[in-house]
């Protein structure tokens, strides 16, 4: 009979490490203009955050080929806490707003110009022509 005591090995995560990971993940997603999709995904999976965190551990052997094992485990542990998940979502939203503010302003101006051109075009078509001129 085996009388070995099981010890859970969990990498220690400090508050500064968690904030750094949140910033990196949020910035990575926001810089690629994927923040709205990321927010929607995380919000829809928020009730299942515990299962999602365990899924991250399930794929750990494959993820170790790409990511640093210790950081990946810290990220998976961080995702177990719903408050950290909320922080990631909030930070992605903030960064998306900051990074894409200029692009949104330019698109808004472009849309306003198109509307003005379309109105002028429709106005020219609809107005009766002066035959005496």
Buried (B, 14 or more C-beta within 10 A) or exposed (E): EEEEEEEEEEBEBEEEBBBEBBBEBBBEBBEEEBBBEBBEEBEEBEEEBEEBBEBBBEEBEEBEEEEEEEBBBBBBBBBBBEEBBBBBBEBBBEBBEEBBEEEEEEEEEEEEEEEEEEEEEEEEEEEEEEEEE
